[in-house]
Amino acid sequence: MNLEINAGHNNWLSQKTLHDALYEIYKSSWLGGEYRVKVPTEKRPNTKVKIDIAFIMGDQKIAVEYDGDRHYTNTQKCLRDIKKKSA
């Protein structure tokens, strides 16, 4: 398979270009972008988390969380990510 990723004028991988590339590879087992997954916790058994990209590979569901540079440079996003990943 020959897959070319065109990152556009920015020359870096964005969530959209990653989404588009993975979709081309896994379109037959694609679960979607902005996929919601139930992640129960003791205090909140019906908690759902939004995953950026999800697809099935073999017998496993693969979740891809795309963290752009704002997730490392914006304090509010950093705190939200820490909270989300601890769920």
JOQUI-V931659 format. One record per helix or strand of 3 or more residues. SS is the DSSP state (A for helix, B for strand). FROM is the first residue (numbers start at 1). TO is the last residue. If there is no record, write none. Layout:
ss->{SS & SS}
from->{FROM & FROM}
to->{TO & TO}
This chain:
ss->{A & A & B & B & B & A & A}
from->{8 & 15 & 30 & 48 & 60 & 70 & 75}
to->{10 & 29 & 38 & 57 & 64 & 73 & 86}
